[in-house]
Amino acid sequence: MMKKNMSANRGTASRQSRLHVRGHEGSGKFHVMQKAELDFIEEVARKKTKVADLLQVDRSRITKWQKGEFPDAENVQKIAALAHLFTLLISYYYEDVALSWLKGTNAHLGNKRPIDLIRKGQIDDVILAAKQTIAGSYA
């Protein structure tokens, strides 16, 4: 994997995300932080179609969420997890490598793909694997 020159970070690694599911306080509107997380994921993935693929939703659903529609709790959790993972990964790797990391098999995860485990809700395992990968530990 290509490692990123830390001075070329452009500040995106400083973005923070929260991994718990936030409520919509009855408004039915997408929380500002969640929208920022979704926008950040799109910035890394570079296309709405890639974001939709990662979340396993139709591309039009991404647009609706960005315009304020509130996603279901499962997708809120996936959005937060992906934003957190990308924040970790792009602090060390280029964006395209971080995206490839999610879709490739990972020895720290029993040769499973991180994105598949995120889709199953095994977010903590994937975050740990990302940290182990960045630290250079071997499985």
C-alpha atoms as one frame of an Amber mdcrd trajectory, in Angstrom:
protein
   0.000   0.000   0.000   1.180   3.509  -0.729   1.817   5.498   2.422   0.857
   9.119   2.522   3.285  11.912   3.152   1.992  13.276   6.441   2.644  16.893
   5.389   0.249  16.440   2.455  -2.646  15.659   4.746  -4.638  18.816   3.863
  -6.259  18.803   7.308  -8.865  16.129   6.603  -7.502  13.793   9.267  -8.407
  16.285  11.965 -12.102  15.771  11.336 -13.815  13.961  14.146 -16.794  11.647
  14.020 -18.952  10.016  16.621 -19.758   6.326  16.510 -22.994   6.289  18.433
 -26.333   6.689  16.697 -27.711  10.178  17.174 -31.392  10.748  17.490 -33.243
  13.146  15.287 -35.055  14.749  18.233 -38.353  14.234  16.467 -37.541  16.637
  13.659 -37.077  14.037  10.930 -34.092  16.083   9.744 -30.591  14.809   9.191
 -28.338  16.093  11.984 -25.691  18.611  10.856 -22.824  16.375  12.045 -24.245
  13.383  10.178 -24.537  15.428   6.997 -20.931  16.535   7.439 -19.905  12.888
   7.857 -21.784  11.910   4.699 -20.233  14.802   2.770 -16.784  13.768   4.041
 -17.345  10.168   2.870 -18.371  11.479  -0.557 -15.252  13.665  -0.649 -13.059
  10.613  -0.013 -15.011   8.287  -2.326 -15.282  11.051  -4.978 -18.693   9.909
  -6.258 -22.183   9.459  -4.857 -22.371   6.084  -6.593 -19.373   4.857  -4.582
 -20.933   6.105  -1.346 -24.196   4.391  -2.244 -22.292   1.186  -2.980 -20.499
   1.331   0.369 -23.802   1.834   2.200 -25.744  -0.534  -0.093 -28.411   2.025
  -0.908 -29.638   3.677  -4.092 -27.704   6.797  -5.130 -30.886   8.853  -4.863
 -31.042   7.969  -1.162 -27.659   9.723  -0.628 -29.008  12.861  -2.289 -32.148
  12.782  -0.119 -30.055  12.450   3.032 -27.838  15.347   1.961 -30.972  17.443
   1.466 -32.133  16.705   5.023 -34.081  13.441   5.015 -33.192  11.317   8.046
 -31.761   7.828   7.344 -32.693   4.778   9.386 -30.614   4.022  12.503 -28.600
   1.300  10.762 -27.430   3.688   8.045 -26.719   6.450  10.559 -24.376   4.002
  12.293 -22.738   2.980   8.993 -22.222   6.618   7.989 -20.571   7.414  11.334
 -18.375   4.304  11.100 -17.231   5.059   7.553 -16.448   8.676   8.432 -14.440
   7.562  11.455 -12.570   4.913   9.450 -11.752   7.305   6.638 -10.502   9.827
   9.209  -8.155   7.161  10.603  -7.057   5.757   7.260  -6.438   8.994   5.366
  -4.224  10.223   8.168  -1.799   7.580   6.890  -2.866   6.602   3.357  -4.108
   8.448   0.274  -7.871   8.501  -0.185  -7.921   5.900  -2.973  -5.845   3.506
  -0.840  -8.195   4.026   2.117 -11.145   3.165  -0.115  -9.335   0.074  -1.410
  -8.547  -0.958   2.168 -12.271  -1.134   2.930 -12.951  -3.392  -0.044  -9.904
  -5.661   0.237  -9.535  -8.693   2.474  -7.831  -8.065   5.781  -5.803 -10.592
   7.786  -6.727  -8.822  11.053 -10.353  -9.621  10.234  -9.858 -13.284   9.363
  -9.408 -12.444   5.672 -12.817 -10.780   5.512 -13.479  -7.452   3.835 -13.868
  -4.522   6.256 -16.855  -3.151   4.326 -18.712  -6.458   4.717 -18.229  -6.363
   8.485 -19.366  -2.734   8.656 -22.526  -3.747   6.815 -23.075  -6.447   9.468
 -22.571  -3.972  12.306 -19.123  -5.238  13.394 -17.741  -1.726  13.423 -15.458
  -2.057  16.460 -13.606  -4.975  14.843 -12.986  -2.941  11.691 -11.767   0.102
  13.614  -9.358  -2.098  15.561  -8.106  -3.649  12.300  -7.570  -0.168  10.832
  -5.545   0.864  13.877  -3.514  -2.355  13.676  -2.873  -1.796   9.962  -1.729
   1.776  10.560   0.515   0.626  13.417   2.096  -1.905  11.054   1.218  -4.953
  13.134   0.898  -8.326  11.492  -2.050 -10.664  11.929
